[in-house]
Amino acid sequence: MRTRSRLVVLPAIGALVVGALVGAPGSTAAPPPATPAVASAAAPDDGGLEVYVGEVGAGQLPDLVALGIDRHELELAPVAGGQDDLGGKGLVEVEVVLSADQAEQLAAQGLDLQVKQVDGQSVTERADARAAEGYEVWQTYSGDGGIAEELRQVAADNPRITKLVTAGQTVQGQDILALKVTDRARRTPDGSRPAVLYLSAQHAREWITPEMTTRLLARVVERYAAGDRGTRRLLASTELWFLPVANPDGYDYTFTEGNRLWRKNLRDNDGDGTTAPGDGVDLNRNWPYRWGYDNEGSSPDPASETYRGRGPASEPETQALDALADRVGFEFLVNYHSAAELLLYGTGWQVATPSPDDLVYEALAGDDAEPAVPGYDPDLSAELYTTNGDTDSGITEEYGALGFTPEMSTCEAASGVDPDDEWLAEDCGSGFEFPDDEQLVQGEFEKNVPFALSVARSAGDPDEPRSSLGLEAPAFEVDSFDVSYGDPQTVAVDARRSIRDKELRFRVDGGPVRRTSVARWRGGETYGRDNDVYYAEYRGTVRGTQVGDRVTAWFTGRDGATRRDPGTPVRSERFRYTVESDSGADVLVVADEDYTGVNPTYPAGTDAPAYAAAHVRAVEDAGYTADVWDVDAQGVPHDLGVLGHYDAVLWYLGDNRLTQDPEDEETDTPFGPLPDVSVAERAQDLTIAVRDYLNEGGKLVHAGETAQYQGLPGISDAVGGLYYGLNGDPTAECVVDDQAGFFEDCLILADDFRQYWLGAVNRFDTTDPGAVEGLPGPLGGFLGVLGGPVVEGSNPLDEAGSFQVTSDVLPVEDFPQFASRGAATYPVQPGDPLSPVEGQRYAGVLHADSSWARLTRTIDLTGATSAELRMATSWNTEEGYDHLVVEARTAGGSDWTTLAEVGGATSTAPPSECEAGFFVEIHPFLGSYLGGADCTGPGSTGTWSSLTGVGGWEDLAYDLSAFAGDEVEVSVGYVTDPSSGGIGAFVDDTRVEVDDADRPDLADGFEGATSLWAPGTTPPGSPPTSTDWQIGGPLVESVAATSTDDTLLLGFGLEQLASDRDRERLVRRALAGLLGSS
């Protein structure tokens, strides 16, 4: 295969010689050199990174995400015919980069992925073969003809406009080279002119990105040499910095055998002198700003691809870039990555958090309808998922450079550009393997050029950007609202910081214009002042209004004002609001019953909330005053216009299960139509309004049986929340296509609010709790009965919320910002299905996908003629798909069978979709009990009987008489399919009758130090179980309510307490705990 030089030369006077960076062919180059290494590379068969593929169910997606994979790097596609064959439990084809250890870990959880093969080769094998042939486009960083050599050559041949700078060294001691391009580059102090940094290859495998940066360098040099006036003016006033490979060690390592998919740097994390999966640090998670803020935006696990390192800026590559940013003081950073076709900017550490400088970002990046890079999707960095310790945020917040992250095209997208060329999407080994094709690489570069140069032209005056789309950043953008609930009223605006003499102006009912000063907002308790370099939020106060007044407000100032020049008057758009209330009440009751929605469907004619009066009465009986806001009738309350006028908000759901309109009931996905994965846009808007209110110092009680319900297990866990609209059009119905659509096609109402603001990292359903008891804290001393007319009527308590406290997972000493605690529990009631039925101990197993966990004992029936095993049993499984079986065989024998429950509790119905084959495939031992194509016949040694679905404690009996005269081995088996499930299964108070007589010596209630039962072995062929039976106290640790300093989350509705007195007592304690004693 032909290769070529990419050298760009600008002699002092003469002609420009431009290599194939701008399209000219060059000479053949030698194969890429070996990486200079301190730590040796692992052998190709030592478990390196590979692309893995396989079919997975919805419930298995969280297992993949939990490995720390960037969500946009997880590719999904429907299985052909899978929905028709598998009904509502369809499968998708997944493609993901994993280490062999990670693949084995997933296999142990029942997710068996295989190394992807393309024409009989793995992705790394094919990459090695192509490397041996020589590349047309790609080059290493080091060695002959590498990128570093070319940068040195360009600098040597173009002394007037270039200066070569060594930013620092890598872990392995390589120089990290950058090229400064500006007129009289070597005589002009670094940073003395407005500057832009074009950065690439922080992630080693993203080969298209250095091509973008070096080709842009070539384009600028070429045009300068050709006398292009625009380029010469630009370089006379602006510094353009090009750092093509920010991770030289890792980038070169991807050119060595078996390592094409390496992402991180080459930090030897375990100190063993070799480079292998588990080594390396993600350089885009290693920056000090918000480093390690949580474990979703980065990972503490060295094996993760998003491992953040042992500390902030621990890596020399980070330190080098940090020092360069400090010295130069860039106005903009363009940090090229791949592969996702995105154009990201703004806040990354928290979802859905706009910031003032977004006005600059949006003018340059465009929007979904007209993006600055064709085919790319402009978005807030954390619109879909979070990152922390990232480069853009670090440089923006520390040094004031506005950062963009273009995620360049995938292999699949590039292969589809020209239907007549040799490249086919199905031949792509990985999305990162952009085709080695000069025409396609040049085309990807060309479509990025207008945006890249618009950033350069904007460096001289970033708050008035030179958009390639002709867009302008406005002087003001007002945070408007229609309704006010009080006087004085705060109003806010994002305004250009350079504007002088900013004022708020307003008039009331058409009266005289009033003027008042504004002040820069400090960012609240949590948000801070992110991305406010050129714009900031300013606030003023409207005073002197009364209920019924109509207020018109706007902001003014002078643009370009100096001591000698008064500047140009500018003003914002006017907005109008009505003062609808000014009660001065303490608490706003937000009625979020969604009686206009469809989940549930309300009786015809319902036009008001059913439980608002009861909530107001509880607040007033507790000694506070209250107003009501009806979301159905009034829309989402504004954080400043409405919520901010109250000391506390009581946000309740009533019968509302999920806020849905008809189009949200089912969502089209590669798994087929799925329920409970989408909500209406107003659910997102209300969540963000409440979060904004809390950031301002507000207090919240959030109550409801399905408060913070996370929807269908599996999907919501994987994507981190519920969908609420189409990406680019929140009002449109969510439709998830193939590839990475689960994470990019639709907008996400993230579970972050529940986890990080309400203190509940997980939620699951509890059925029919009878009471709630306060724990030490705001609800200490409270004991209330759950029941009464509501529970007995329209809203039975069958999905009460139980929560895992965030600080139990993210310890307070490491994550003080998420300090949280349990506030109440559901007291153990007689027969509580999750607690021992007698005494303090039992045997239990918690759900895991693709598991077969056994609790086993041997019973000696020598000399007996009949026998019966009895035990108390509680089970909570996925109906039809997960099963509890009692297996028996002659001890040491092969006559396996399952036993039918004497009273008929078990069923002989085969597992749901057994005929599809996936269940028997992961558990081949099921063939001992199930036979025939439809699984309805007897198995090879026995027959099938099982418990499935949900059952509280029942005393069950199993006939052992068939084994009389021998020793019988009995196992209680918990068998699960590949996706989703219930809580698990529990047994207690086991007894044996022999010849119709109780045998106390064979009884075991699990209360002693030893037991007759023990965890058994997994049947042959099943994956190693990731769950097992445990003997001890209750396995399910959860709470009925969580609290933080500012919030209280209840897993039940106040209306589901049995009496007004209980409601008053709970509310009194809750508000006193949040606000202080009344």
Secondary structure, DSSP 4 states (H G I P E B T S, - for coil): -------EE--SSS--EE-GGGT------PPPPPPP-SSEEPPTTTT-EEEEEEEE-GGGHHHHHTTT--GGG-EEEEPTTHHHHHTTS--EEEEEEEEHHHHHHHHHTT---EE--BTTB-HHHHHHHHHHH--SS---SSSTT-HHHHHHHHHHH-TTTEEEEEEEE-TT--EEEEEEESTTTTTSPTTSS-EEEEE--SSTT-THHHHHHHHHHHHHHHHHHTT-HHHHHHHHH-EEEEE--S-HHHHHHTTSTT-TT--S----TT-SSEE-TT----TTS-SSTTTTS-SSSSBS-TTSTTB--SSTT-SHHHHHHHHHHHHH--SEEEE-EESS-EEEES--SSSS---TTHHHHHHHHB-SSSBSSTT-EEEETTSSS---S-HHHHHHHHH--EEEEEEE--HHHHHTS-TTSS--GGG-S-TT---S-HHHHHHHHHHHHHHHHHHHHHTTSTTS---TT-----SEEEE--SEE-SSSEEEEEEEETT-EEEEEEEEETT---EEEE-EE---TTTT-STT-SSEEEEEEEE-S--TT-EEEEEEEEEET--SS---EEEEPPPEEEEE------SEEEEE---TTSBTTBPPTT--S-SSHHHHHHHHHHTT--EEEEEHHHH-SPPTTTTGGGSSEEEEE-TT-SS---GGGSEEB-TT-SEESSB--HHHHHHHHHHHHHHHTT-EEEEE-TTTT---STTHHHHHTEEEEEETTBTTSPPB--SBTHHHHTEEEEETHIIIIISSEEEEEEE----EEEEPSSTTTT-EEEB-SHHHHTT--SSSEEEEEEHHHHS-TTT-GGG--EEEEE-PPPTT-TTS-SSSS-EEEEE--TT-EEEEEEEEE-TT-S-EEEEEEEEEE--TTTSEEEEEEEETT-S--EEPPBTTS-SB-PPPTTGGGSHHHHH-GGGGGT-BSTTS-B--SS----BB-SEEEEEEEEEE-GGGTTSEEEEEEEEE--SS---SEEEEEEEEEEETTEE-GGG-B-S-SSS-S-EE-PPPTTSPPPS---EEES-S---BSEEE-SSEEEESS-GGGBS-HHHHHHHHHHHHHHHH---
